[in-house]
């Protein structure tokens, strides 16, 4: 009893910003108070700093991934989350070995590369072959079957920089599908200009498709891709030696780490949010995606610290293998029977720079339960978009397809693809002020959804209207 009384006194002392909104839920005042408290809260940055410093890069299936699992459990418990647990699932783990590439003719040059996730190794001693260079991915696709026999295919198409990151959606295809398309045309290996908006020589890795046939594949540093273009333009044959010693391990363990803020009235109705705990190995995984883990965890914690718990449960998931696309499928399979009770889902996985727009589930922009939302977000320079969200992050794609409503915060991705999947993805790239702006927006939205009875499915159905009658 004494401990409970002390805890209540400490909580009241720690949250004076919410006093004006209590008692008698005033949604607008509480959302604004959460926003303002988040703008001064260091929790998110502390989480990013801790994960990147104490664990570092953490590819799924690696010892660092197990360390990240333990870190996540301890962090959620320390922040006051309930029902903290891990949900195991198997993955096909890929590990990078020694890597090198060099031009052997017409002029020797060392090349900066990173093997692509799922790339098979080269034969012992590597592969040396003439390159077939394509300035566009479409050029590769236009090559007839057999035309690349015995060659190393190279695609040097640059990625387009966009605020919303849509340039990556197009460019990632050259990385994920390019090796397979090259193999179908007879190539023995594949090199792709890094799917990056940077001009740095640091290459950017990422996953390639698991579909067969697979051939050894790597990403080139941007200046090195341009070097190969210049060499090829001379008209002389260009030869490259590529040596990769990657490995794959089937049925390696991975884990989604889960914690909850239990709802006071409808705990079985759940708002699920999160970021992914895994990362690529060259850097620290700061913007991709320690930042997303931190933003969602810190926002949920702030809502959980309110003197009155939200009506519904908020669940935070630290997904264990987004980069190879296992964790979302595992989560959807494990929670299939719960899908109808999941109110909405949202993932933070586009770094730590400022949010500029929010997309809500279909039909809900004018919902009375969200009346306070536009005013709460306006001081953060965020507007509520008229177009609905159709996607809320890779880890929720399966649930979205199953009909679970999505919301999506749109961040400024102008510099995100300068950094992600590279050795430059380090803590110093995270701007604390922008990180707090993200937390503020997430906290306001989470509160307004979790403390309401809004039914996004019903609103979407009402907007769509009755189904057409069949004769």
N, C-alpha and C positions, 0 to 999 in steps of 0.2 A: 504493500500500500504506500509506504514512504517512497519507494523507488518510483512508483507510478506518479505520485504527486510531484516529485522532483523533476521527472521527465516532462510533465505537463508545464511546469514553471519554466524550464529551459526552453521548451518549444515556443511558449508565448513570448519569451524574451528575444528569441532568435528571429521572430517573424512580425515585427511591428508594422511592416508595410501593409499587412493584410488586415489590420485592425479596423480600418475604415469600411471594409467590405463585409464585416461581420457585426452582428448576426443577421440572419435572414438573407439568403443568397442574392446578392446584387451582381449579376453576371458581368456587366460592363466594368464595374469597379474592381472586381476580383481579377478579371483578365488584364486590366491595365496595371494593377498592382503586381501581378506575376511578371508581366513584361518589364516593368521598371526594376523589380528586384533582380531579374535575370541579367539586366544590363550592367549590374555591379557584382555579379556572382562569378567567382574564379573557378568554380567546380569543373566546368568543361575543359578549360585549359590545363588544369591539374590532372585530369584524366588522360588527356593526350600526352602530356609530358611524362606521366607515369608509365603508360603503355609503351611509348617509343623508347624510353630510357631503360626501363627494367626488363623489357622483352625484346624490343627491336623488330626487325623483319620476321614474319611468322607465316610461312607457307603452310597450307594444310598438310597434315601428315608428318610434319617435322617436329623435333623436340621443342622448338620454340612455340609451336601451336599448342602443345600440351601445357607449356608454361603460361601461355595466354589464357587458356581455359581456367587454370588455377587463379590467375590474376583476376579474371572476370568475376569468378565466384566470390573471391575475397572483396573485391571492390563493391559489388552490388550489396553484399551483406553490410559492409562498413557504411554505406550510404542509406541504410535503413529499408532496403527492399525486402519483400516477403516472398515465400515460396521460391527461394533461389535454388536452382538446380541445373544440371546439365542434361542434354538430350543427345545421346551418341548416335552416330550414323557412319557407315563405311564410305570411303572415298578411294579413288585411284590416285595415289600420291605421286607427284612428279618431282624429282630433285635435280638441280643443276650440278653438273660436274665441271671439269676444266673445259674452257672454250677458247678458240682462237680462229682468226680468219686473216688471210693476207692475199693481196694481189701478187701473183708470181710473174705475170707478163701483161702488157709490154714493159711496165715499169714496176719494180717492187714497192708495195705499200702495205703497212699494217692497217687492218680495219678494226674499228670499234663495233663489237656485236654483243647481243645477248640472245641466247637460245630462247625460242618460244616454248611456253608451257605445253607439254605433251609431245614435244619433238623427240623422235627416236635419236639415238646416237649415230654418229657416222661410224663406218668401219674403222678398226684400229689403224692409226696412221692418217686418218682423215680422207677427204674426197678432194681431188683436184680436177677441175674441168673448166671448159670455156663457158662464159656466161652468155645468156640470152636476155638482153635488157629490154624492159617494157616501161615506157613513161606513164602508162596508165594501167589500171587493173583490167579495164575493158580490152586493152591490147593483148593481155595475157589470154583472156577468154576467147579472143578472136583467133588465137594460134590454133592451127589444125592438129588433130591427134597425130602423135609421132614426131611432130616438128621440133620438139625439145629433147629428143633422145640423147642421153649422155651429157646433158648440159645442166648448169645451175641457173635456174630462172631467177630474175631479179625484177621486182616492181618498185619503181621510184616515185610513184604518184604522191604529192604532198597532201597532208590533211588540211582542211579549211578551218580557220579559227572562227568560232561563233560564240555569242554570249550564252546561248542555251545548251551548248555542247553537241548540237545536232551534227556537226562535222565529224564527230567521232563515230556516230551511228553508221555513217557511210564508210568511213575509213577503216573501221575495225573489221569489215568484211575482207579487206585485202590481207589482213593478218590471219583471221580465223579460217578462211576458205582458200587462200592463195596456194598453200603448199599442196593441198589435194588437187586443185585444178592443174597445177604444174606437173604433178605426178601423173595425172591422167593423160598428159601430153608427152610423157616420157622423161621428164626432168629427174635428176638424181638428188637435187637439193634445191632449197628455196631461200632467197633473201628478200626482205621487204624493208623499205625505208620506214623507220620508226613511225608509228601512228602517234604523232606528236606535233604540236605547234611550235616547238622550240627550235632554235638553231644551234643548240648545244651538241657537242659530239657524244654526249652520254646517250646510249641507246635506251629505248623503252621496250620492255618485254610485254608479255600478255599471252593469253591462251590461244592455241590453234585448235581446230576441230579434231574431235576424236575419230571421225569417220576415216575409213581406209579408202584408198591407200594413203599412208603417211610417209613422208620423207623428211630427212633432217632439215630444220628450218630455224632461221634466226632473224632478228631485227638489226638493222644497220643504224649507226649514228647518222643523223641528217647530213653533216658534211661529207661523210663517207659515201652515202648514196649519191650525192652530187659529184663526188670524185669519180665514181664508176660511170656516171653519165658522160663526164668529160672524156674519160678514157675511151668509152665506146664510140663517142663522136669522132674520134680520130680515124676510125675505119680499120684499125688494127684489132685482131682478136684479143680479148681480155680473158685471162685465166685467173681463177681464184682457188685457193686451198682453204677448206673449211674443216674444222676439227671440233666435234661436240661429244661429250661423254656423259650425257644425261641418263637418268634411270627412272623407271616406273615401278611402283609397288602397289599391287592390287589389294583391296580390302584393308587399307590402312585406317586407323580410327580418326574420327573428327567429332566435334561437339558443337552444338548450339547452346549458349549459356543464357539462362532465362531468369528474370526477376520481375516481381509484380508490385504494384500499388493496388491493393484490393479495394474494390468498390464498396460503398456503405450500404447501398440498397439493392443493386443489381450486379453482384460480383461475377455472375456467369456471362454477362455481356461485356465483351472485351475489346478495347482499342489496342491494337498490336503495332508497335513501332520498333525501330532498331537500325543498326548499322552492321557492317561485317568486320569480324575480329581478325580474319586472316589478311595477309598481304603478300605482295611479291617480295623477293629476297634481296634485291640490290640496295634498297634504302630502308627506312624505318617504318614505312607505312603510315605516315603522319596524316596526310590529307586523304589517303586512300587505304584504310578508312577509319583510322583512330579518331579522326574528327567526327565522323558520323556516329560512332559509338558514343563519343563524349556528348555530342549535341542532344541526342535522344535520351541518354541516361540522365544528364543534368536537368533537362526539361521535365522529365517525369518525376524526378526527385523534388523539384520545386512544387509541383502540383500535390505531391504526397505530403509535403510539409504544411499545407494549408490546415488551419484549425479544424475544418470540416472536410473529411475525405470526399473525393468525387463520387458521384452516384454509381458509376461503372468502374470496372477494373482497367488499369493501364498496365500493359505488359511490355517490357523491354526485352528484346532478343539481340544478343551479340552472335551473329551468324558465323559459323565456323569455316565455310568454304564457298564464298561467293565467286572468287576468281576462276575456279574451275566449274562453277555452276552446280554444285552438289547440295549446298545447304538449304536453298529454297525448296527444292524438290523434297528433301528429307523432312523439312518442317511441314510442308503441305500434306505429305503422307501421314505424318504423325498426328496431325490435327484435323484430318478430314472430317471426323464426326463433329467437330466443334465449329466448322466453318460457318454454319448458319447463325451462330451466336457471336461471331466476330463482327463488330460494328463497322470498323474501317481499319485500313492498314496504311502505313507510310514508312519509307526508308530514307535515311540520309546517306547518300553515297556520291556526292559531287564536290567533296572538299570542304573548305572552311570559309570561303568567301561569301559575301553578303547575298542574302535572299532578296529577290526583286518582285516575285510574283508567287501567288498561291493558286493552285487548281484544286477545286473541290469535287466530290462525287457528283454525278449528273443530277440535276434538278434541285440542288441544295443551296445555290447561291443566295436565294431570297428566303431561305428557311428562317422562321422566327427564332429558333433556338440559336442561330448563329448571327443574330442581329448585331451583337456587339463586336463581331469579328473585324469588320472593315475599319472601325474606329480604333480598335486595339492595334492593328497592324500599320495604320497610316503614319504614326510617328517613326516607324522603322523604315519608311519609304518602300513599303510592300503593298501592292494592290491585289485584290481578289479578281482573278481572271474570269471572264464569262464562259470560256470553253472548259469543259469538264476534264478531270484527270482520267486517263485510261490506263495509266501505269504508275506504280508507286515504288519501283526499284526491283532489281533482278531477283532478290530473295523473296519477293511477294508475287512474282509473275504467275506462279501456279495457282495461288489463291485468287488472284485477279481473274484469271481465266475461269475459275470455278464460281465467279459471281460475287466475290467479296469486294465491297466498295474501296476505292483508292482515293487518297489525296496526295498531292505532290507539291512540295515547295521547290521553286525554281531558283537556283543560285546562279550567280555570275560565274560562268565557267570560262571566262576569257583567258585565264592563265592556268587553269587546272591541267590542261593537257600539255603544258610546258614541263610539268613536274611528274605526273602520276606514272607508275610502273617503272620508275627509273631510280638511280642512285641519289637523285636530287629530292626525293620524297622524304624530307626530314623535318624535324620539329620547327626549325627556323622559318619554314614556309607558312606556318599557321599564324594568322593575324588575330591576336586575342580579342580585339574589338569586334571584328566581323564574326568571330566565333560566338561571342555573347549575343550579337544581333540574331544569329540563328536560334540560339537557345530561347531568346525572348519570344520569337515568333512561334516556335514549337510549343512553348509552355502555354501561351494564350490559346492556341487552337486546341491543344490537348484538353485543357480545362473545359472549354466550351462544349466539346464533344462528349467528354467523359461525365460531365455533370448534368447532361441533358438526357432527354428521351428521344433524340432525333433518330429517325429510321431512314437511312440513306437508300435502302432498297425500295421502300415504298415511294419515296420522292422520285426516284428514277423511273419507277413504273408509272407514276402519275403523269410525269412529263412525256413519257413515250405514248401514253394513251392506250385505249383498248386494242387488243390484237384484232387484225382484220378477220372477218367471218369467211369461212370457206363454203362454197356452194355444195 
